[in-house]
Amino acid sequence: MGKQRKTWSTDVKEAIILNVLRGELGVAEAARQHGVNESLIHTWKTQFLEAGRARVLGRTAPVWGLPASLATVRIRA
């Protein structure tokens, strides 16, 4: 049988991304420490930054941790 997919809590994803964005860890190092594929960290980073950009611009932003197609919220200015 195949492996079960690992799920990551929003808090863990956020902590990893913030460490990368602050320069405390490189993507490769964060991936090794947390057992995450580097491409997944890049995906999380993109989602995180896009949600923040949408918030700053006052647009509808995806709920962090969920696909945009499943959950969007209207950000109040």
PyMOL Python script that loads the backbone (N, CA, C, O; Angstrom):
from pymol import cmd

cmd.read_pdbstr("""\
ATOM      1  N   MET A   1       0.838  -1.186   0.000  1.00  0.00           N
ATOM      2  CA  MET A   1       0.000   0.000   0.000  1.00  0.00           C
ATOM      3  C   MET A   1       0.879   1.245   0.000  1.00  0.00           C
ATOM      4  O   MET A   1       2.032   1.218   0.431  1.00  0.00           O
ATOM      5  N   GLY A   2       0.298   2.345  -0.499  1.00  0.00           N
ATOM      6  CA  GLY A   2       1.025   3.608  -0.559  1.00  0.00           C
ATOM      7  C   GLY A   2       1.074   4.307   0.787  1.00  0.00           C
ATOM      8  O   GLY A   2       0.361   3.960   1.728  1.00  0.00           O
ATOM      9  N   LYS A   3       1.933   5.293   0.839  1.00  0.00           N
ATOM     10  CA  LYS A   3       2.074   6.079   2.067  1.00  0.00           C
ATOM     11  C   LYS A   3       0.882   7.005   2.255  1.00  0.00           C
ATOM     12  O   LYS A   3       0.280   7.464   1.285  1.00  0.00           O
ATOM     13  N   GLN A   4       0.551   7.270   3.497  1.00  0.00           N
ATOM     14  CA  GLN A   4      -0.461   8.275   3.816  1.00  0.00           C
ATOM     15  C   GLN A   4       0.157   9.647   3.627  1.00  0.00           C
ATOM     16  O   GLN A   4       1.328   9.853   3.945  1.00  0.00           O
ATOM     17  N   ARG A   5      -0.619  10.583   3.114  1.00  0.00           N
ATOM     18  CA  ARG A   5      -0.131  11.948   2.984  1.00  0.00           C
ATOM     19  C   ARG A   5      -0.056  12.591   4.349  1.00  0.00           C
ATOM     20  O   ARG A   5      -0.943  12.418   5.184  1.00  0.00           O
ATOM     21  N   LYS A   6       0.998  13.324   4.565  1.00  0.00           N
ATOM     22  CA  LYS A   6       1.158  14.042   5.823  1.00  0.00           C
ATOM     23  C   LYS A   6       0.408  15.361   5.720  1.00  0.00           C
ATOM     24  O   LYS A   6       0.474  16.041   4.697  1.00  0.00           O
ATOM     25  N   THR A   7      -0.297  15.717   6.770  1.00  0.00           N
ATOM     26  CA  THR A   7      -0.983  17.005   6.786  1.00  0.00           C
ATOM     27  C   THR A   7      -0.252  17.938   7.740  1.00  0.00           C
ATOM     28  O   THR A   7       0.288  17.509   8.760  1.00  0.00           O
ATOM     29  N   TRP A   8      -0.244  19.201   7.398  1.00  0.00           N
ATOM     30  CA  TRP A   8       0.469  20.213   8.164  1.00  0.00           C
ATOM     31  C   TRP A   8      -0.523  21.225   8.683  1.00  0.00           C
ATOM     32  O   TRP A   8      -1.356  21.728   7.929  1.00  0.00           O
ATOM     33  N   SER A   9      -0.440  21.527   9.964  1.00  0.00           N
ATOM     34  CA  SER A   9      -1.337  22.532  10.531  1.00  0.00           C
ATOM     35  C   SER A   9      -0.941  23.906  10.003  1.00  0.00           C
ATOM     36  O   SER A   9       0.199  24.127   9.594  1.00  0.00           O
ATOM     37  N   THR A  10      -1.886  24.807  10.018  1.00  0.00           N
ATOM     38  CA  THR A  10      -1.631  26.172   9.572  1.00  0.00           C
ATOM     39  C   THR A  10      -0.531  26.809  10.408  1.00  0.00           C
ATOM     40  O   THR A  10       0.304  27.543   9.879  1.00  0.00           O
ATOM     41  N   ASP A  11      -0.523  26.539  11.699  1.00  0.00           N
ATOM     42  CA  ASP A  11       0.499  27.113  12.583  1.00  0.00           C
ATOM     43  C   ASP A  11       1.905  26.648  12.211  1.00  0.00           C
ATOM     44  O   ASP A  11       2.846  27.441  12.222  1.00  0.00           O
ATOM     45  N   VAL A  12       2.047  25.371  11.886  1.00  0.00           N
ATOM     46  CA  VAL A  12       3.355  24.843  11.514  1.00  0.00           C
ATOM     47  C   VAL A  12       3.796  25.439  10.178  1.00  0.00           C
ATOM     48  O   VAL A  12       4.947  25.850  10.031  1.00  0.00           O
ATOM     49  N   LYS A  13       2.884  25.488   9.203  1.00  0.00           N
ATOM     50  CA  LYS A  13       3.214  26.084   7.909  1.00  0.00           C
ATOM     51  C   LYS A  13       3.663  27.533   8.081  1.00  0.00           C
ATOM     52  O   LYS A  13       4.664  27.961   7.507  1.00  0.00           O
ATOM     53  N   GLU A  14       2.907  28.272   8.875  1.00  0.00           N
ATOM     54  CA  GLU A  14       3.234  29.679   9.097  1.00  0.00           C
ATOM     55  C   GLU A  14       4.609  29.832   9.746  1.00  0.00           C
ATOM     56  O   GLU A  14       5.391  30.694   9.343  1.00  0.00           O
ATOM     57  N   ALA A  15       4.908  29.009  10.739  1.00  0.00           N
ATOM     58  CA  ALA A  15       6.204  29.085  11.416  1.00  0.00           C
ATOM     59  C   ALA A  15       7.344  28.801  10.444  1.00  0.00           C
ATOM     60  O   ALA A  15       8.364  29.490  10.464  1.00  0.00           O
ATOM     61  N   ILE A  16       7.176  27.800   9.602  1.00  0.00           N
ATOM     62  CA  ILE A  16       8.210  27.459   8.620  1.00  0.00           C
ATOM     63  C   ILE A  16       8.409  28.622   7.646  1.00  0.00           C
ATOM     64  O   ILE A  16       9.540  29.034   7.389  1.00  0.00           O
ATOM     65  N   ILE A  17       7.319  29.142   7.113  1.00  0.00           N
ATOM     66  CA  ILE A  17       7.401  30.232   6.131  1.00  0.00           C
ATOM     67  C   ILE A  17       8.012  31.478   6.747  1.00  0.00           C
ATOM     68  O   ILE A  17       8.845  32.130   6.117  1.00  0.00           O
ATOM     69  N   LEU A  18       7.619  31.820   7.960  1.00  0.00           N
ATOM     70  CA  LEU A  18       8.184  33.009   8.588  1.00  0.00           C
ATOM     71  C   LEU A  18       9.678  32.853   8.845  1.00  0.00           C
ATOM     72  O   LEU A  18      10.432  33.816   8.704  1.00  0.00           O
ATOM     73  N   ASN A  19      10.113  31.656   9.220  1.00  0.00           N
ATOM     74  CA  ASN A  19      11.550  31.406   9.388  1.00  0.00           C
ATOM     75  C   ASN A  19      12.302  31.600   8.075  1.00  0.00           C
ATOM     76  O   ASN A  19      13.408  32.140   8.061  1.00  0.00           O
ATOM     77  N   VAL A  20      11.703  31.160   6.980  1.00  0.00           N
ATOM     78  CA  VAL A  20      12.330  31.317   5.669  1.00  0.00           C
ATOM     79  C   VAL A  20      12.343  32.788   5.268  1.00  0.00           C
ATOM     80  O   VAL A  20      13.367  33.294   4.810  1.00  0.00           O
ATOM     81  N   LEU A  21      11.222  33.473   5.434  1.00  0.00           N
ATOM     82  CA  LEU A  21      11.143  34.877   5.034  1.00  0.00           C
ATOM     83  C   LEU A  21      12.061  35.772   5.862  1.00  0.00           C
ATOM     84  O   LEU A  21      12.601  36.751   5.346  1.00  0.00           O
ATOM     85  N   ARG A  22      12.241  35.450   7.123  1.00  0.00           N
ATOM     86  CA  ARG A  22      13.142  36.227   7.987  1.00  0.00           C
ATOM     87  C   ARG A  22      14.614  35.944   7.688  1.00  0.00           C
ATOM     88  O   ARG A  22      15.496  36.669   8.148  1.00  0.00           O
ATOM     89  N   GLY A  23      14.869  34.908   6.932  1.00  0.00           N
ATOM     90  CA  GLY A  23      16.241  34.535   6.624  1.00  0.00           C
ATOM     91  C   GLY A  23      16.885  33.691   7.698  1.00  0.00           C
ATOM     92  O   GLY A  23      18.093  33.458   7.667  1.00  0.00           O
ATOM     93  N   GLU A  24      16.082  33.226   8.657  1.00  0.00           N
ATOM     94  CA  GLU A  24      16.611  32.387   9.725  1.00  0.00           C
ATOM     95  C   GLU A  24      16.967  30.995   9.212  1.00  0.00           C
ATOM     96  O   GLU A  24      17.885  30.352   9.722  1.00  0.00           O
ATOM     97  N   LEU A  25      16.235  30.537   8.199  1.00  0.00           N
ATOM     98  CA  LEU A  25      16.482  29.244   7.562  1.00  0.00           C
ATOM     99  C   LEU A  25      16.353  29.416   6.059  1.00  0.00           C
ATOM    100  O   LEU A  25      15.537  30.204   5.581  1.00  0.00           O
ATOM    101  N   GLY A  26      17.157  28.681   5.326  1.00  0.00           N
ATOM    102  CA  GLY A  26      16.957  28.590   3.889  1.00  0.00           C
ATOM    103  C   GLY A  26      15.866  27.569   3.619  1.00  0.00           C
ATOM    104  O   GLY A  26      15.507  26.786   4.498  1.00  0.00           O
ATOM    105  N   VAL A  27      15.348  27.578   2.418  1.00  0.00           N
ATOM    106  CA  VAL A  27      14.290  26.622   2.064  1.00  0.00           C
ATOM    107  C   VAL A  27      14.791  25.189   2.212  1.00  0.00           C
ATOM    108  O   VAL A  27      14.091  24.342   2.767  1.00  0.00           O
ATOM    109  N   ALA A  28      15.981  24.916   1.727  1.00  0.00           N
ATOM    110  CA  ALA A  28      16.517  23.548   1.805  1.00  0.00           C
ATOM    111  C   ALA A  28      16.694  23.100   3.255  1.00  0.00           C
ATOM    112  O   ALA A  28      16.375  21.965   3.608  1.00  0.00           O
ATOM    113  N   GLU A  29      17.205  24.001   4.084  1.00  0.00           N
ATOM    114  CA  GLU A  29      17.417  23.658   5.495  1.00  0.00           C
ATOM    115  C   GLU A  29      16.086  23.438   6.213  1.00  0.00           C
ATOM    116  O   GLU A  29      15.949  22.500   6.998  1.00  0.00           O
ATOM    117  N   ALA A  30      15.108  24.303   5.945  1.00  0.00           N
ATOM    118  CA  ALA A  30      13.779  24.150   6.556  1.00  0.00           C
ATOM    119  C   ALA A  30      13.145  22.837   6.118  1.00  0.00           C
ATOM    120  O   ALA A  30      12.511  22.149   6.918  1.00  0.00           O
ATOM    121  N   ALA A  31      13.317  22.494   4.853  1.00  0.00           N
ATOM    122  CA  ALA A  31      12.763  21.242   4.333  1.00  0.00           C
ATOM    123  C   ALA A  31      13.366  20.042   5.051  1.00  0.00           C
ATOM    124  O   ALA A  31      12.647  19.120   5.435  1.00  0.00           O
ATOM    125  N   ARG A  32      14.672  20.052   5.231  1.00  0.00           N
ATOM    126  CA  ARG A  32      15.343  18.949   5.935  1.00  0.00           C
ATOM    127  C   ARG A  32      14.891  18.863   7.385  1.00  0.00           C
ATOM    128  O   ARG A  32      14.598  17.775   7.881  1.00  0.00           O
ATOM    129  N   GLN A  33      14.834  20.002   8.067  1.00  0.00           N
ATOM    130  CA  GLN A  33      14.479  19.998   9.494  1.00  0.00           C
ATOM    131  C   GLN A  33      13.063  19.502   9.750  1.00  0.00           C
ATOM    132  O   GLN A  33      12.794  18.839  10.752  1.00  0.00           O
ATOM    133  N   HIS A  34      12.167  19.832   8.835  1.00  0.00           N
ATOM    134  CA  HIS A  34      10.749  19.526   9.067  1.00  0.00           C
ATOM    135  C   HIS A  34      10.234  18.348   8.243  1.00  0.00           C
ATOM    136  O   HIS A  34       9.072  17.963   8.370  1.00  0.00           O
ATOM    137  N   GLY A  35      11.088  17.778   7.403  1.00  0.00           N
ATOM    138  CA  GLY A  35      10.673  16.640   6.586  1.00  0.00           C
ATOM    139  C   GLY A  35       9.643  17.018   5.540  1.00  0.00           C
ATOM    140  O   GLY A  35       8.701  16.269   5.276  1.00  0.00           O
ATOM    141  N   VAL A  36       9.833  18.194   4.943  1.00  0.00           N
ATOM    142  CA  VAL A  36       8.905  18.713   3.933  1.00  0.00           C
ATOM    143  C   VAL A  36       9.669  18.829   2.611  1.00  0.00           C
ATOM    144  O   VAL A  36      10.862  19.133   2.607  1.00  0.00           O
ATOM    145  N   ASN A  37       8.995  18.591   1.514  1.00  0.00           N
ATOM    146  CA  ASN A  37       9.603  18.779   0.215  1.00  0.00           C
ATOM    147  C   ASN A  37       9.814  20.274  -0.025  1.00  0.00           C
ATOM    148  O   ASN A  37       8.957  21.087   0.321  1.00  0.00           O
ATOM    149  N   GLU A  38      10.944  20.631  -0.612  1.00  0.00           N
ATOM    150  CA  GLU A  38      11.251  22.042  -0.878  1.00  0.00           C
ATOM    151  C   GLU A  38      10.177  22.713  -1.727  1.00  0.00           C
ATOM    152  O   GLU A  38       9.828  23.867  -1.481  1.00  0.00           O
ATOM    153  N   SER A  39       9.651  22.009  -2.717  1.00  0.00           N
ATOM    154  CA  SER A  39       8.630  22.613  -3.585  1.00  0.00           C
ATOM    155  C   SER A  39       7.363  22.950  -2.804  1.00  0.00           C
ATOM    156  O   SER A  39       6.666  23.911  -3.131  1.00  0.00           O
ATOM    157  N   LEU A  40       7.066  22.164  -1.776  1.00  0.00           N
ATOM    158  CA  LEU A  40       5.897  22.452  -0.955  1.00  0.00           C
ATOM    159  C   LEU A  40       6.101  23.732  -0.147  1.00  0.00           C
ATOM    160  O   LEU A  40       5.170  24.520   0.017  1.00  0.00           O
ATOM    161  N   ILE A  41       7.307  23.935   0.351  1.00  0.00           N
ATOM    162  CA  ILE A  41       7.612  25.174   1.075  1.00  0.00           C
ATOM    163  C   ILE A  41       7.479  26.371   0.133  1.00  0.00           C
ATOM    164  O   ILE A  41       6.948  27.411   0.523  1.00  0.00           O
ATOM    165  N   HIS A  42       7.955  26.228  -1.092  1.00  0.00           N
ATOM    166  CA  HIS A  42       7.811  27.316  -2.066  1.00  0.00           C
ATOM    167  C   HIS A  42       6.333  27.606  -2.352  1.00  0.00           C
ATOM    168  O   HIS A  42       5.942  28.765  -2.497  1.00  0.00           O
ATOM    169  N   THR A  43       5.526  26.567  -2.433  1.00  0.00           N
ATOM    170  CA  THR A  43       4.092  26.742  -2.653  1.00  0.00           C
ATOM    171  C   THR A  43       3.448  27.469  -1.476  1.00  0.00           C
ATOM    172  O   THR A  43       2.673  28.404  -1.677  1.00  0.00           O
ATOM    173  N   TRP A  44       3.758  27.053  -0.261  1.00  0.00           N
ATOM    174  CA  TRP A  44       3.219  27.707   0.936  1.00  0.00           C
ATOM    175  C   TRP A  44       3.642  29.171   0.982  1.00  0.00           C
ATOM    176  O   TRP A  44       2.845  30.047   1.319  1.00  0.00           O
ATOM    177  N   LYS A  45       4.895  29.424   0.644  1.00  0.00           N
ATOM    178  CA  LYS A  45       5.422  30.789   0.666  1.00  0.00           C
ATOM    179  C   LYS A  45       4.657  31.670  -0.332  1.00  0.00           C
ATOM    180  O   LYS A  45       4.283  32.797  -0.007  1.00  0.00           O
ATOM    181  N   THR A  46       4.431  31.167  -1.516  1.00  0.00           N
ATOM    182  CA  THR A  46       3.678  31.901  -2.531  1.00  0.00           C
ATOM    183  C   THR A  46       2.260  32.181  -2.049  1.00  0.00           C
ATOM    184  O   THR A  46       1.777  33.306  -2.180  1.00  0.00           O
ATOM    185  N   GLN A  47       1.588  31.181  -1.497  1.00  0.00           N
ATOM    186  CA  GLN A  47       0.227  31.355  -0.995  1.00  0.00           C
ATOM    187  C   GLN A  47       0.182  32.391   0.127  1.00  0.00           C
ATOM    188  O   GLN A  47      -0.718  33.229   0.173  1.00  0.00           O
ATOM    189  N   PHE A  48       1.150  32.326   1.020  1.00  0.00           N
ATOM    190  CA  PHE A  48       1.219  33.243   2.150  1.00  0.00           C
ATOM    191  C   PHE A  48       1.396  34.676   1.672  1.00  0.00           C
ATOM    192  O   PHE A  48       0.708  35.584   2.139  1.00  0.00           O
ATOM    193  N   LEU A  49       2.318  34.874   0.743  1.00  0.00           N
ATOM    194  CA  LEU A  49       2.587  36.220   0.232  1.00  0.00           C
ATOM    195  C   LEU A  49       1.420  36.764  -0.591  1.00  0.00           C
ATOM    196  O   LEU A  49       1.118  37.956  -0.523  1.00  0.00           O
ATOM    197  N   GLU A  50       0.765  35.904  -1.363  1.00  0.00           N
ATOM    198  CA  GLU A  50      -0.393  36.341  -2.149  1.00  0.00           C
ATOM    199  C   GLU A  50      -1.547  36.756  -1.243  1.00  0.00           C
ATOM    200  O   GLU A  50      -2.230  37.742  -1.521  1.00  0.00           O
ATOM    201  N   ALA A  51      -1.767  36.012  -0.165  1.00  0.00           N
ATOM    202  CA  ALA A  51      -2.833  36.363   0.777  1.00  0.00           C
ATOM    203  C   ALA A  51      -2.523  37.697   1.453  1.00  0.00           C
ATOM    204  O   ALA A  51      -3.421  38.517   1.644  1.00  0.00           O
ATOM    205  N   GLY A  52      -1.270  37.915   1.812  1.00  0.00           N
ATOM    206  CA  GLY A  52      -0.866  39.183   2.424  1.00  0.00           C
ATOM    207  C   GLY A  52      -1.001  40.337   1.462  1.00  0.00           C
ATOM    208  O   GLY A  52      -1.454  41.415   1.847  1.00  0.00           O
ATOM    209  N   ARG A  53      -0.614  40.129   0.212  1.00  0.00           N
ATOM    210  CA  ARG A  53      -0.734  41.179  -0.799  1.00  0.00           C
ATOM    211  C   ARG A  53      -2.196  41.554  -1.017  1.00  0.00           C
ATOM    212  O   ARG A  53      -2.536  42.734  -1.109  1.00  0.00           O
ATOM    213  N   ALA A  54      -3.053  40.546  -1.099  1.00  0.00           N
ATOM    214  CA  ALA A  54      -4.482  40.806  -1.280  1.00  0.00           C
ATOM    215  C   ALA A  54      -5.027  41.605  -0.105  1.00  0.00           C
ATOM    216  O   ALA A  54      -5.839  42.512  -0.292  1.00  0.00           O
ATOM    217  N   ARG A  55      -4.589  41.275   1.095  1.00  0.00           N
ATOM    218  CA  ARG A  55      -5.049  41.979   2.292  1.00  0.00           C
ATOM    219  C   ARG A  55      -4.630  43.442   2.251  1.00  0.00           C
ATOM    220  O   ARG A  55      -5.430  44.325   2.559  1.00  0.00           O
ATOM    221  N   VAL A  56      -3.391  43.703   1.878  1.00  0.00           N
ATOM    222  CA  VAL A  56      -2.884  45.075   1.820  1.00  0.00           C
ATOM    223  C   VAL A  56      -3.648  45.882   0.779  1.00  0.00           C
ATOM    224  O   VAL A  56      -3.891  47.074   0.969  1.00  0.00           O
ATOM    225  N   LEU A  57      -4.025  45.239  -0.316  1.00  0.00           N
ATOM    226  CA  LEU A  57      -4.741  45.923  -1.387  1.00  0.00           C
ATOM    227  C   LEU A  57      -6.249  45.972  -1.146  1.00  0.00           C
ATOM    228  O   LEU A  57      -6.985  46.546  -1.948  1.00  0.00           O
ATOM    229  N   GLY A  58      -6.711  45.375  -0.053  1.00  0.00           N
ATOM    230  CA  GLY A  58      -8.132  45.409   0.291  1.00  0.00           C
ATOM    231  C   GLY A  58      -8.990  44.508  -0.562  1.00  0.00           C
ATOM    232  O   GLY A  58     -10.188  44.742  -0.719  1.00  0.00           O
ATOM    233  N   ARG A  59      -8.382  43.485  -1.111  1.00  0.00           N
ATOM    234  CA  ARG A  59      -9.116  42.547  -1.965  1.00  0.00           C
ATOM    235  C   ARG A  59      -9.542  41.330  -1.163  1.00  0.00           C
ATOM    236  O   ARG A  59      -9.135  41.139  -0.017  1.00  0.00           O
ATOM    237  N   THR A  60     -10.379  40.507  -1.801  1.00  0.00           N
ATOM    238  CA  THR A  60     -10.745  39.233  -1.206  1.00  0.00           C
ATOM    239  C   THR A  60      -9.505  38.365  -1.171  1.00  0.00           C
ATOM    240  O   THR A  60      -8.804  38.219  -2.172  1.00  0.00           O
ATOM    241  N   ALA A  61      -9.244  37.800  -0.030  1.00  0.00           N
ATOM    242  CA  ALA A  61      -8.043  36.980   0.134  1.00  0.00           C
ATOM    243  C   ALA A  61      -8.419  35.549   0.475  1.00  0.00           C
ATOM    244  O   ALA A  61      -9.390  35.326   1.198  1.00  0.00           O
ATOM    245  N   PRO A  62      -7.671  34.575  -0.031  1.00  0.00           N
ATOM    246  CA  PRO A  62      -7.928  33.198   0.357  1.00  0.00           C
ATOM    247  C   PRO A  62      -7.607  33.000   1.832  1.00  0.00           C
ATOM    248  O   PRO A  62      -6.713  33.648   2.378  1.00  0.00           O
ATOM    249  N   VAL A  63      -8.333  32.112   2.458  1.00  0.00           N
ATOM    250  CA  VAL A  63      -8.045  31.773   3.845  1.00  0.00           C
ATOM    251  C   VAL A  63      -6.754  30.978   3.845  1.00  0.00           C
ATOM    252  O   VAL A  63      -6.644  29.980   3.133  1.00  0.00           O
ATOM    253  N   TRP A  64      -5.771  31.404   4.635  1.00  0.00           N
ATOM    254  CA  TRP A  64      -4.464  30.750   4.674  1.00  0.00           C
ATOM    255  C   TRP A  64      -4.619  29.294   5.066  1.00  0.00           C
ATOM    256  O   TRP A  64      -5.244  28.978   6.077  1.00  0.00           O
ATOM    257  N   GLY A  65      -4.055  28.422   4.273  1.00  0.00           N
ATOM    258  CA  GLY A  65      -4.074  26.992   4.567  1.00  0.00           C
ATOM    259  C   GLY A  65      -5.119  26.226   3.795  1.00  0.00           C
ATOM    260  O   GLY A  65      -5.100  24.995   3.799  1.00  0.00           O
ATOM    261  N   LEU A  66      -6.043  26.920   3.123  1.00  0.00           N
ATOM    262  CA  LEU A  66      -7.060  26.256   2.321  1.00  0.00           C
ATOM    263  C   LEU A  66      -6.937  26.714   0.875  1.00  0.00           C
ATOM    264  O   LEU A  66      -6.547  27.855   0.626  1.00  0.00           O
ATOM    265  N   PRO A  67      -7.258  25.856  -0.077  1.00  0.00           N
ATOM    266  CA  PRO A  67      -7.240  26.284  -1.467  1.00  0.00           C
ATOM    267  C   PRO A  67      -8.226  27.433  -1.680  1.00  0.00           C
ATOM    268  O   PRO A  67      -9.308  27.453  -1.092  1.00  0.00           O
ATOM    269  N   ALA A  68      -7.844  28.374  -2.514  1.00  0.00           N
ATOM    270  CA  ALA A  68      -8.683  29.547  -2.768  1.00  0.00           C
ATOM    271  C   ALA A  68     -10.064  29.150  -3.272  1.00  0.00           C
ATOM    272  O   ALA A  68     -11.038  29.862  -3.027  1.00  0.00           O
ATOM    273  N   SER A  69     -10.162  28.031  -3.967  1.00  0.00           N
ATOM    274  CA  SER A  69     -11.447  27.598  -4.496  1.00  0.00           C
ATOM    275  C   SER A  69     -12.407  27.153  -3.400  1.00  0.00           C
ATOM    276  O   SER A  69     -13.619  27.129  -3.617  1.00  0.00           O
ATOM    277  N   LEU A  70     -11.885  26.801  -2.225  1.00  0.00           N
ATOM    278  CA  LEU A  70     -12.729  26.317  -1.133  1.00  0.00           C
ATOM    279  C   LEU A  70     -13.111  27.396  -0.136  1.00  0.00           C
ATOM    280  O   LEU A  70     -14.206  27.367   0.426  1.00  0.00           O
ATOM    281  N   ALA A  71     -12.223  28.338   0.084  1.00  0.00           N
ATOM    282  CA  ALA A  71     -12.491  29.300   1.152  1.00  0.00           C
ATOM    283  C   ALA A  71     -11.908  30.665   0.827  1.00  0.00           C
ATOM    284  O   ALA A  71     -10.692  30.831   0.735  1.00  0.00           O
ATOM    285  N   THR A  72     -12.789  31.635   0.656  1.00  0.00           N
ATOM    286  CA  THR A  72     -12.340  33.002   0.511  1.00  0.00           C
ATOM    287  C   THR A  72     -13.122  33.858   1.489  1.00  0.00           C
ATOM    288  O   THR A  72     -14.271  33.565   1.820  1.00  0.00           O
ATOM    289  N   VAL A  73     -12.501  34.882   1.926  1.00  0.00           N
ATOM    290  CA  VAL A  73     -13.168  35.793   2.853  1.00  0.00           C
ATOM    291  C   VAL A  73     -13.053  37.201   2.293  1.00  0.00           C
ATOM    292  O   VAL A  73     -12.087  37.529   1.604  1.00  0.00           O
ATOM    293  N   ARG A  74     -14.028  38.016   2.590  1.00  0.00           N
ATOM    294  CA  ARG A  74     -13.974  39.413   2.184  1.00  0.00           C
ATOM    295  C   ARG A  74     -13.262  40.167   3.285  1.00  0.00           C
ATOM    296  O   ARG A  74     -13.686  40.142   4.440  1.00  0.00           O
ATOM    297  N   ILE A  75     -12.198  40.825   2.934  1.00  0.00           N
ATOM    298  CA  ILE A  75     -11.419  41.580   3.894  1.00  0.00           C
ATOM    299  C   ILE A  75     -12.022  42.970   4.021  1.00  0.00           C
ATOM    300  O   ILE A  75     -12.209  43.665   3.022  1.00  0.00           O
ATOM    301  N   ARG A  76     -12.322  43.371   5.238  1.00  0.00           N
ATOM    302  CA  ARG A  76     -12.848  44.723   5.469  1.00  0.00           C
ATOM    303  C   ARG A  76     -11.701  45.715   5.501  1.00  0.00           C
ATOM    304  O   ARG A  76     -10.643  45.442   6.068  1.00  0.00           O
ATOM    305  N   ALA A  77     -11.920  46.858   4.891  1.00  0.00           N
ATOM    306  CA  ALA A  77     -10.877  47.896   4.857  1.00  0.00           C
ATOM    307  C   ALA A  77     -10.728  48.563   6.193  1.00  0.00           C
ATOM    308  O   ALA A  77      -9.897  49.459   6.347  1.00  0.00           O
TER     309      ALA A  77
END
""", "prot")
cmd.dss("prot")
cmd.show_as("cartoon", "prot")
cmd.util.cbc("prot")
cmd.orient("prot")
